[in-house]
């Protein structure tokens, strides 16, 4: 877990050209049909379990290790990172529950267990469990809106012009506080990147990049994901390369924090993990 808070992924930022919400579309592009294609490709499974190779980036240094990514829909997301030398001992664990972020630094026997509102970079991007779940499951979403429709988004190419099936299509939702961009590949109707940033203040940005789509229980699912954030001059990322992907239950969905561990303030623990 040491060094989890690292620098950004290779594809860090996305163009943010404003799109006119009253934009009309060419006769060969149907927002309703395109929305349905992208939305229908998302996995509907309840369980996910995979071995992962994790690449953490901090400055010019890369740290790679093995681990596990496990998810139970509507309940928990777990990321375990193993000792990169021995590969047998768990160095740390990151667990997202419906209400809290848990983070265990097993090397130093420290932990945090706090509401999302107490984690600055998540709070600035209005990220809660539902948002994180949709990000990890490669789904379209708008916070506080359980059912989406085609007209929840404006569609454009990456330069802000009229959408075309020959280049990436950006599905954008903008409110007073945040902008959500979903970059999609129209040839396969795949969601390849999600970016969240402040509508007026772009210093805080949270992003997920997806690639290496393979079939998982009847639907394409990205076997490579990169989670990154930018907050002013601070950057962080962790990339996951998944293998042995299974629809598997029977694992412990609630991490128990050992009594001898020390509870820390989130920012203090992050600084320690960064070596600052």
Secondary structure by P-SEA (a helix, b strand, c coil): ccccbbbbccccccccccccccccccccccaaaaaaaaaaacccccbbbbbbbbbbbcccbbbbbbbbbbbccccbbbbbbccccccccccbbbbbcccbbbbbcccccccccccccccaaaaaacccaaaaaaaaacccccccccccccccccccccccccccccccccbbbbcccbbbbbbbccccccccbbbbbbcccccbbbbbbbccccccccbbbbcbbbbbcccccccccccccccccccccccccbbbbcccbbbbcaaaaaaaaacc
